[in-house]
Amino acid sequence: MAQRASGTWAEVLLSFVQRYPGVHLREIRRRLSIPIGTLDYHLYQLGRKGLIAVRFQGGYKCCFPETPIGFGTPIGEEEKLLLILLRQAVPRAILLQLYLDGPSLPGALAEEVTASSANLAYYLRRLEATGVILREGTGQSRSVRLADPKRVHEILLRYPPLPETAVDRFLRFWSELHP
């Protein structure tokens, strides 16, 4: 097994997944600079030992610790689904915007999260299908709101977001320069 400065690949991977449950495979590879073959191997081995579970959701291979640090029980299925959504940029922006500002019209939401209307519509359908958001009203007055703001609040407090990287900061800066 290859050695890292802070431990073996398996130890580093397990620690990362325990800290950031719901993180997807490619994000792990980017953040930890683990070759994809090595990552797949260690996910498989950690899965066989019952330490990590992998779930496919929305085109992503998402990883969860069997028991997160600080909590004696495994993460429930509803929490897993919400965590997967919060680990993706656009759904996270939508959920945070609705959490912070309350119900919103889709047009206003698109401006706040800087998503195209097609991209926003796609994620709103996914969020609605999972029961995380609700749409109310009809026509131009149709608004979007969180189904359970308390649940979103609890998840946000319990599991930290992934730290912003230099690339993330640059992309955000660049998008602000060229709206």
KAHU-V193046 format. One record per run of one state. SS is the DSSP state (H for helix, E for strand, C for the rest). FROM is the first residue (numbers start at 1). TO is the last residue. Records with the same first field share a line. If there is no record, write none. Layout:
BEGIN
SS=FROM-TO / FROM-TO
END
This chain:
BEGIN
C=1-2 / 5-6 / 20-22 / 33-35 / 49-51 / 58-59 / 66-76 / 87-88 / 102-103 / 114-116 / 130-132 / 137-138 / 142-142 / 147-148 / 159-165 / 178-179
E=3-4 / 7-8 / 23-24 / 52-57 / 60-65 / 104-105 / 133-136 / 143-146
H=9-19 / 25-32 / 36-48 / 77-86 / 89-101 / 106-113 / 117-129 / 139-141 / 149-158 / 166-177
END
